[in-house]
Amino acid sequence: MKKVVWGVLSTAKIGWEKVIPAMLKSEYCEVRALASRNLEKGRKLADQLGIAKAYGSYQELLDDPEIEAIYNPLPNHEHVPLTLAAARAGKHVLCEKPVALTASEAEQLREVADKVHIMEAFMVRFHPQWLSVRERVRAGELGEVRSIHTYFSYFNNDAGNIRNMADIGGGALYDIGCYPIVTARFLFDAEPLRAIALVDRDPQFQTDRMVSGLLDFGQGRRLDFTVSTQSVPYQRVQICGTKKRIEIEIPFNAPLGGSTKVHTDDGKRLDGGSTSSEVIAACDMYTLEIDAFSQAVRGAIPLPYGVEDAILNMRVIDALFASEKTGAWVAV
């Protein structure tokens, strides 16, 4: 397959630290250009990563006729505007999560969804540990899966960090709360009917620094989760069925190029003595994500998911924020 020629918008940390190195390892991808509003900074990073071109504006990148696909890791409030601009320029777009700040904003992407491929960058959907667990759930190994419990946290109280800037989409729910939501939808293969949330906001930043949410998927199925930007770093997912329980040890920040573990327990011993562990082979989930999107651009495989899926995830986030205000259940 001919490699897809990519360009990257901005020098965002997620890009140079994780995604661009993963792109450079992909057999289906060629990273040819990087754009930054600071040309000197952009050129320096491009040189470090071995990227041929550096542009001093985003528009120059979008105007480059050689670029076929764009990776958009800009701050959250710029996701939709720049994704729309790229799509209107005929570029396919892999956009970082969350794809928008509201579902109605995400719906603007429908305008271009039939012209180019647009996908929200949930790399977890491509990691073998999640694919394996989903197949085991579907096969009925756990019995009826009725509850998923997720905890995801880190500590960041830096006033200069975009995750602590409420006006541009900072806060826990946008940054990491989207992961419990998307993975529960992934495992249940269903959409939640209603949501309720308890939110604690930072008195200085006004961002949601801790969110606990409960999603009702109907038929006795639910997700309960807590995410925090100001707690000790920790993450776990528990998937509880009528026969067995699965624990994903490092569900979201799985080590790149490292193995992971998935634990299964039939509950016969409450001290964990009935737990068995499976080692999932080393991989780079970002490379797997880039591989899939690039193959979809070439028509080798269908797009794994697109704009409509992103809108559905944003509707859940909207409902949780609405519940914060009402203190009650909100229909999704």
DACOR-V15769 format. One record per residue. N is the residue number from 1. PHI is phi in degrees with one decimal (999 if undefined). D_LAST is the distance of its C-alpha to the last C-alpha in Angstrom with 2 decimals. Layout:
N/PHI/D_LAST, N/PHI/D_LAST
This chain:
1/999/40.88, 2/-65.2/41.55, 3/-63.4/39.72, 4/-82.3/36.93, 5/-89.0/38.01, 6/-110.1/35.47, 7/-128.3/35.30, 8/-118.9/33.48, 9/-89.1/32.13, 10/87.5/33.27, 11/-106.2/34.91, 12/-57.0/31.79, 13/-58.2/32.54, 14/-57.5/29.96, 15/-70.5/31.84, 16/-72.9/35.42, 17/-84.4/34.83, 18/-124.9/32.74, 19/-77.8/31.62, 20/-62.0/34.84, 21/-57.0/37.05, 22/-67.8/34.83, 23/-62.6/35.15, 24/-66.4/38.90, 25/-88.0/39.04, 26/-76.3/37.29, 27/-79.5/39.64, 28/-109.8/37.43, 29/-135.8/37.04, 30/-125.2/39.46, 31/-88.2/38.46, 32/-107.2/40.78, 33/-150.2/39.61, 34/-136.1/37.85, 35/-118.0/37.14, 36/-145.0/37.21, 37/-69.0/37.79, 38/-110.1/40.62, 39/-59.9/42.88, 40/-61.5/45.09, 41/-65.1/42.25, 42/-64.5/40.79, 43/-66.2/44.22, 44/-61.5/44.93, 45/-67.4/41.77, 46/-60.0/42.38, 47/-63.9/45.92, 48/-62.4/44.86, 49/-94.3/42.50, 50/77.2/44.88, 51/-92.8/42.80, 52/-65.9/45.16, 53/-118.1/43.77, 54/-132.2/42.41, 55/-115.2/41.26, 56/-95.0/41.18, 57/-151.8/38.27, 58/-67.7/35.05, 59/-62.7/36.26, 60/-60.4/39.38, 61/-65.2/37.38, 62/-66.2/35.29, 63/-84.0/38.61, 64/-71.1/40.21, 65/-69.0/40.76, 66/-77.6/41.12, 67/-79.2/37.58, 68/-102.4/35.26, 69/-137.2/32.18, 70/-121.0/30.75, 71/-102.9/29.18, 72/-113.4/27.18, 73/-107.2/26.93, 74/-66.0/27.10, 75/-54.7/25.34, 76/-53.6/21.60, 77/-71.0/22.17, 78/-102.1/24.55, 79/-64.3/22.50, 80/-68.3/21.43, 81/-56.9/24.77, 82/-79.2/26.97, 83/-66.3/25.05, 84/-61.1/25.36, 85/-61.5/29.01, 86/-65.9/29.74, 87/-64.5/28.21, 88/-66.0/30.18, 89/-86.3/33.21, 90/86.9/32.67, 91/-98.3/31.52, 92/-73.4/28.96, 93/-133.2/26.64, 94/-101.3/25.39, 95/-107.9/23.22, 96/-61.4/22.57, 97/-81.5/19.18, 98/-72.2/16.96, 99/-64.2/17.52, 100/-155.3/16.54, 101/-97.4/15.63, 102/-146.3/12.59, 103/-64.5/10.75, 104/-65.0/13.09, 105/-66.9/15.96, 106/-61.2/15.23, 107/-63.0/15.26, 108/-60.5/18.88, 109/-71.2/19.81, 110/-59.7/19.51, 111/-57.0/22.83, 112/-115.9/24.66, 113/-65.7/22.76, 114/-92.8/25.32, 115/-104.2/28.24, 116/-138.4/27.77, 117/-85.2/25.80, 118/-130.0/23.06, 119/-138.5/21.55, 120/-79.4/19.67, 121/-82.5/22.14, 122/-96.8/20.72, 123/-62.8/24.20, 124/-61.2/23.21, 125/-66.8/22.22, 126/-109.5/25.93, 127/-75.8/27.53, 128/-56.0/29.47, 129/-65.9/28.35, 130/-73.6/24.70, 131/-65.4/25.90, 132/-64.6/28.27, 133/-63.8/25.82, 134/-62.0/23.36, 135/-65.3/26.37, 136/-68.7/27.48, 137/-63.6/24.16, 138/-63.5/24.23, 139/-77.3/27.87, 140/84.2/27.20, 141/-61.8/29.37, 142/-90.4/27.25, 143/78.6/26.87, 144/-82.8/23.40, 145/-83.2/21.11, 146/-111.0/19.09, 147/-145.7/18.40, 148/-123.6/18.26, 149/-116.0/19.54, 150/-131.4/19.67, 151/-129.6/21.70, 152/-149.1/22.40, 153/-149.7/24.61, 154/-152.1/27.43, 155/-118.3/29.58, 156/-150.6/29.89, 157/-118.7/31.11, 158/-78.1/32.80, 159/-62.9/32.36, 160/-88.1/33.19, 161/-84.9/30.47, 162/-61.8/27.58, 163/-70.0/25.15, 164/-109.6/26.36, 165/-112.2/26.02, 166/-63.9/23.02, 167/-74.1/23.75, 168/-116.8/23.50, 169/94.8/20.38, 170/-78.4/21.95, 171/110.8/20.60, 172/-70.9/19.41, 173/-66.0/15.69, 174/-65.3/16.51, 175/-75.3/19.68, 176/-127.8/19.10, 177/-65.1/15.68, 178/-63.1/14.49, 179/-70.9/16.90, 180/-56.3/15.65, 181/-65.8/12.18, 182/-67.5/13.94, 183/-74.1/16.58, 184/-66.6/14.52, 185/-61.3/12.85, 186/-64.3/16.50, 187/-78.1/18.03, 188/-75.2/15.85, 189/53.3/15.70, 190/-156.2/12.32, 191/-111.1/8.58, 192/-68.7/6.70, 193/-91.0/5.48, 194/-154.5/5.00, 195/-144.9/6.72, 196/-142.5/10.01, 197/-139.7/12.57, 198/-121.4/16.28, 199/-123.3/17.67, 200/-113.6/21.36, 201/-106.8/22.59, 202/-67.0/25.97, 203/-65.8/28.28, 204/-90.1/29.98, 205/-83.1/27.39, 206/66.3/24.43, 207/-85.5/22.27, 208/-77.4/19.92, 209/-88.5/22.53, 210/-147.3/20.82, 211/-131.8/17.22, 212/-113.5/16.48, 213/-129.8/13.01, 214/-130.9/11.97, 215/-114.3/9.28, 216/-101.9/9.61, 217/-93.4/10.17, 218/77.0/12.05, 219/55.5/15.84, 220/77.2/16.63, 221/-100.7/15.08, 222/-152.3/13.67, 223/-116.3/13.86, 224/-121.9/15.42, 225/-145.9/16.64, 226/-133.0/18.72, 227/-128.7/19.60, 228/-149.3/22.43, 229/-99.4/24.61, 230/-137.0/27.40, 231/-136.6/28.12, 232/-56.7/30.55, 233/-60.5/29.52, 234/-165.1/28.09, 235/-155.6/25.62, 236/-154.2/25.12, 237/-129.0/22.77, 238/-114.0/23.46, 239/-116.5/22.33, 240/-109.6/23.50, 241/-111.8/24.41, 242/-77.8/26.69, 243/-114.3/29.68, 244/-143.7/29.30, 245/-125.3/27.53, 246/-114.6/27.18, 247/-117.0/27.33, 248/-96.1/26.91, 249/-70.4/29.40, 250/-127.9/28.50, 251/-72.3/25.10, 252/-113.4/24.31, 253/-105.9/27.68, 254/-54.2/29.76, 255/-61.0/33.33, 256/-73.2/34.18, 257/78.5/37.11, 258/-121.9/36.95, 259/-80.6/36.16, 260/-130.7/33.35, 261/-126.8/33.19, 262/-122.3/30.90, 263/-105.7/31.91, 264/-124.9/31.71, 265/-135.7/32.64, 266/-92.3/33.33, 267/79.2/33.63, 268/-70.6/37.32, 269/-131.0/38.27, 270/-77.6/36.29, 271/-89.6/38.27, 272/87.9/36.79, 273/-67.6/39.93, 274/-100.7/38.15, 275/-92.2/36.05, 276/-115.2/36.87, 277/-125.2/35.94, 278/-116.1/35.53, 279/-91.2/36.40, 280/-93.9/34.42, 281/-58.7/36.80, 282/-60.1/36.77, 283/-160.5/34.81, 284/-118.1/33.28, 285/-66.0/29.60, 286/-70.8/29.69, 287/-63.3/32.60, 288/-61.5/30.81, 289/-64.7/27.86, 290/-63.9/30.40, 291/-56.7/32.34, 292/-64.3/29.44, 293/-66.2/28.43, 294/-62.9/32.12, 295/-64.8/32.76, 296/-66.1/29.89, 297/-59.3/31.49, 298/-81.6/34.74, 299/81.0/33.23, 300/-74.9/34.33, 301/-139.9/30.91, 302/-67.9/27.61, 303/-61.0/25.12, 304/-55.7/23.17, 305/-166.3/19.79, 306/-138.0/19.18, 307/-61.9/17.24, 308/-61.8/14.52, 309/-65.0/13.75, 310/-63.4/13.81, 311/-63.0/11.34, 312/-61.7/8.78, 313/-66.4/9.74, 314/-67.3/9.64, 315/-62.4/6.05, 316/-68.0/5.73, 317/-61.3/8.84, 318/-56.5/7.98, 319/-65.0/5.69, 320/-66.9/8.74, 321/-66.9/11.16, 322/-65.1/10.04, 323/-66.0/10.49, 324/-56.0/13.82, 325/-78.0/14.95, 326/-91.9/14.13, 327/71.5/14.91, 328/-136.4/12.54, 329/-62.3/9.40, 330/-128.3/6.35, 331/-66.3/3.79, 332/-87.0/0.00
